[in-house]
């Protein structure tokens, strides 16, 4: 089939690689986000999908507005059989209704659960033990189209957003290629998404969403930390001895469930081997962290050069 692929981040780039490597289909164009200035030097950053597409000499489209008349005309002129969408923006109907075989999306959850931009993060944050991938036909509602295929995957207690991302990517590539094969052959079956009364959503994560609440239980905080690790990273605020407010990102932790003997958010440390923080039903031992402006480091390395945290409060 002739495919137009739409996506932006690393996850999407890896899926695009799998489609190209499969050699069953012809990727006639790639649609991705516009180049943006980012970082301290405000250098122009290309999306991972664009970087790969350039290497493969694929035709690249970067519309600022998806309803742009020239963009729509270009899509029509490509005479694609199908559009494939992975981690991209919401498409208007004038776009997704173009290809005769439809527009297929690969989503990193078992729909209808965890509709939204951050399904991997939220599944771990909520303490799920299972998630998966779903391919479906896009319609006018976000992540609500008819399901084509789905595959389950277990979430281990040690998984974080990065490790689960990699597991889901591996199974997602296989599932999408199988979906495309069935659509090409006309052997696919689609079904409406089941109805659940307790739908869990996966909205986009902003900085303030990553702030740790030390009033919560230890396992809730533990899941929160690993669900945001390594990016965007859970964090907490504190004030140094000069009264300056600083932030601390926390990447890995362990849990001790016990009645805390110190106020919630209060730090205890021996200044050598451990640093733990009191929460509702125990302590969170911080194993890897990063202070603003410093590198990520183990708690042992951190304590070698940072004293005075005993009794300090995180909030």
C-alpha positions in Angstrom: 0.0 0.0 0.0 1.0 3.6 -0.4 1.3 5.1 3.1 1.5 8.6 4.5 3.0 8.3 8.0 2.3 11.0 10.7 4.3 11.2 13.9 6.9 13.2 15.9 8.7 11.6 18.9 11.2 8.7 19.1 8.4 6.2 19.6 6.9 7.2 16.2 10.4 7.2 14.5 11.0 3.6 15.6 7.6 2.6 14.2 8.4 4.3 11.0 11.7 2.5 10.8 9.8 -0.8 11.2 7.4 0.0 8.3 10.3 1.0 6.0 12.4 -2.1 7.0 9.4 -4.4 6.3 9.5 -3.3 2.6 5.9 -4.4 2.1 4.6 -0.9 1.7 5.7 2.4 0.1 5.9 5.4 2.5 5.1 8.2 0.0 5.3 11.0 2.6 6.0 11.7 6.2 4.1 14.4 8.2 5.8 15.7 11.4 6.0 18.7 13.6 7.6 22.0 12.5 11.2 22.6 13.5 11.5 24.5 16.8 14.2 26.4 18.7 14.9 24.7 22.1 17.5 24.5 24.8 19.8 27.1 26.3 21.2 28.1 23.0 17.8 28.0 21.3 19.1 25.8 18.6 16.7 24.5 16.0 15.6 21.0 16.9 14.3 18.5 14.4 11.8 15.9 15.4 13.1 12.3 15.6 10.7 11.4 12.8 12.1 14.1 10.6 15.7 13.1 11.3 15.0 9.5 10.3 12.9 10.5 7.3 15.7 12.8 6.0 18.2 9.9 6.2 15.9 7.7 4.2 15.2 10.6 1.7 11.5 10.4 2.3 9.2 13.2 1.3 8.6 15.4 4.4 5.6 17.7 5.2 5.6 20.0 8.2 2.4 22.0 8.2 1.8 24.5 10.9 -1.9 24.1 10.4 -3.5 20.8 9.5 -6.4 22.5 7.7 -4.0 24.5 5.4 -5.4 24.3 1.9 -2.0 23.6 0.3 -1.3 20.8 2.8 -4.7 19.2 2.1 -4.2 19.4 -1.7 -0.7 17.8 -1.3 -2.2 14.9 0.7 -4.8 14.3 -2.0 -2.1 14.4 -4.7 -0.1 11.6 -3.0 -2.9 9.2 -3.7 -2.1 7.2 -0.6 -4.1 4.1 0.3 -3.8 4.6 4.0 -2.6 7.1 6.6 -0.7 5.8 9.7 -0.6 8.0 12.8 1.7 7.4 15.8 2.0 10.0 18.6 0.9 13.0 16.5 -1.7 15.7 16.8 -5.4 15.4 16.6 -6.4 15.2 12.9 -9.3 17.1 11.5 -11.8 15.1 9.5 -10.7 16.8 6.3 -7.4 15.0 6.8 -8.3 11.6 8.2 -11.1 10.9 5.7 -8.8 11.3 2.7 -7.3 7.8 2.1 -9.7 5.1 0.8 -8.5 2.5 3.3 -8.8 4.8 6.3 -6.5 6.3 8.8 -5.0 4.0 11.4 -3.6 5.0 14.8 -1.3 3.0 17.1 -2.0 3.8 20.7 0.1 2.7 23.7 -2.7 1.4 25.9 -5.6 -1.1 25.8 -8.3 1.2 24.6 -10.7 2.5 25.8 -8.6 2.8 28.9 -5.9 5.6 29.0 -7.1 7.7 26.1 -4.8 10.7 25.8 -1.3 11.9 25.3 0.6 10.0 28.1 -0.8 6.5 28.5 2.5 4.9 29.4 3.1 7.3 32.3 -0.4 7.2 33.7 -0.6 3.4 33.6 2.4 3.2 36.0 1.3 6.2 38.1 -2.0 4.4 38.7 -0.3 1.2 39.7 -1.5 -0.9 36.8 0.0 -4.4 36.4 -1.1 -4.7 32.8 -1.3 -2.5 29.7 -0.8 -3.0 26.0 -1.2 -1.5 22.5 -4.2 -0.9 20.3 -4.6 -0.2 16.6 -7.8 1.5 15.5 -9.4 3.6 12.8 -9.4 7.3 13.6 -12.7 9.0 13.7 -14.0 12.4 14.9 -13.4 11.7 18.6 -9.9 11.4 20.2 -8.9 7.7 20.6 -12.5 6.5 20.2 -12.4 4.8 16.8 -13.1 1.2 16.0 -10.5 -1.2 17.3 -8.5 -3.4 14.8 -6.0 -5.3 17.0 -4.8 -5.1 20.6 -2.0 -6.9 22.5 -1.5 -7.1 26.2 1.7 -6.6 28.1 2.6 -7.0 31.8 3.9 -4.1 33.9 6.5 -5.2 36.4 6.8 -3.5 39.8 10.3 -2.3 38.7 9.2 -0.9 35.3 9.5 2.9 34.8 8.3 5.0 31.9 11.4 4.2 29.9 11.4 0.5 30.3 7.7 0.2 29.7 8.0 2.5 26.6 10.6 0.0 25.2 8.4 -3.0 25.8 5.3 -1.3 24.3 7.4 -0.2 21.3 8.5 -3.7 20.6 5.0 -5.2 20.6 3.5 -2.1 19.0 5.7 -2.4 15.9 4.6 -6.0 15.4 0.9 -5.2 16.0 0.9 -2.3 13.5 2.6 -4.3 10.8 0.1 -7.1 11.3 -2.7 -4.5 11.1 -1.5 -3.1 7.8 -1.2 -6.6 6.4 -4.8 -7.4 7.3 -6.0 -4.1 5.9 -4.1 -4.7 2.6 -5.6 -8.2 2.3 -9.0 -7.2 3.4 -9.0 -9.7 6.2 -9.3 -7.3 9.1 -12.1 -7.2 11.6 -13.0 -4.0 13.4 -15.1 -3.7 16.6 -16.5 -0.8 18.6 -14.6 0.1 21.8 -16.2 -1.5 24.9 -18.0 0.6 27.4 -16.6 1.1 30.9 -18.0 3.0 33.8 -14.6 3.6 35.3 -12.6 5.0 32.4 -9.0 6.1 33.3 -7.6 8.9 31.1 -4.1 9.8 30.2 -3.9 13.6 29.7 -0.7 15.4 28.7 1.6 16.0 31.6 2.8 19.5 32.6 5.4 20.5 35.1 3.1 21.0 38.0 1.6 17.6 37.4 4.9 16.1 38.4 5.1 17.6 41.9 5.2 14.9 44.6 2.5 15.0 47.2 4.2 13.7 50.4 0.7 13.3 52.0 0.1 10.2 49.9 1.0 6.6 50.7 4.4 5.3 50.0 3.4 2.9 47.2 1.5 5.7 45.5 4.6 8.0 45.6 6.8 5.1 44.4 4.5 4.5 41.4 4.4 8.3 40.7 8.2 8.5 40.7 8.7 5.5 38.3 5.8 6.6 36.1 7.6 9.8 35.4 11.1 8.5 35.2 13.3 9.4 33.4 11.1 12.1 31.8 9.5 14.4 32.6 10.6 13.3 36.2 8.8 13.6 39.5 10.2 16.5 41.6 9.9 18.2 45.0 10.7 21.6 46.3 12.8 22.6 49.3 14.6 25.6 50.7 18.3 25.7 51.3 20.0 27.2 54.4 19.8 30.6 52.7 16.1 30.4 52.3 16.3 30.0 48.5 13.7 27.7 46.9 15.2 24.9 44.8 13.9 21.8 43.2 14.9 18.1 43.3 14.1 15.6 40.6 13.8 12.0 41.8 14.3 9.1 39.4 14.4 5.9 41.4 13.3 5.1 44.9 12.4 2.3 47.3 9.6 2.0 49.9 9.5 1.3 53.6 6.0 0.9 54.9 6.1 1.7 58.6 4.5 4.3 60.9 6.6 7.5 60.3 8.2 9.2 63.3 8.8 12.5 61.6 6.4 15.0 59.9 5.4 14.3 56.3 8.0 15.5 53.8 10.7 15.7 56.4 14.1 14.2 55.4 16.2 11.8 57.4 19.7 10.9 56.3 23.0 9.6 57.7 24.8 11.8 55.2 26.6 8.7 53.8 24.4 6.0 52.6 20.7 6.9 52.6 18.2 9.7 52.4 14.6 9.0 53.2 11.5 11.2 53.2 8.4 10.6 55.4 5.0 10.1 53.8 1.6 9.0 54.9 2.4 5.4 55.8 6.2 5.1 55.8 9.2 6.4 54.0 10.5 6.9 50.5 14.2 6.1 50.1 15.6 8.3 47.3 18.1 6.3 45.2 18.8 8.6 42.3 18.2 12.3 42.1 19.1 15.6 40.4 19.4 19.0 41.9 18.6 21.9 39.6 21.7 22.8 37.6 23.5 19.6 38.6 23.9 16.2 37.0 21.8 13.1 37.8 23.5 11.0 40.5 23.2 8.1 42.9 22.3 9.0 46.5 25.8 7.8 47.6 27.5 10.2 45.2 25.1 13.0 46.1 25.7 12.7 49.8 29.5 12.8 49.3 29.2 16.4 48.3 25.9 17.5 49.9 25.5 17.8 53.6 22.9 19.5 55.7 19.8 17.8 54.3 18.9 16.0 57.5 15.7 17.6 58.9 15.1 19.5 55.8 11.5 19.5 54.4 10.4 18.6 50.9 7.1 20.1 49.7 
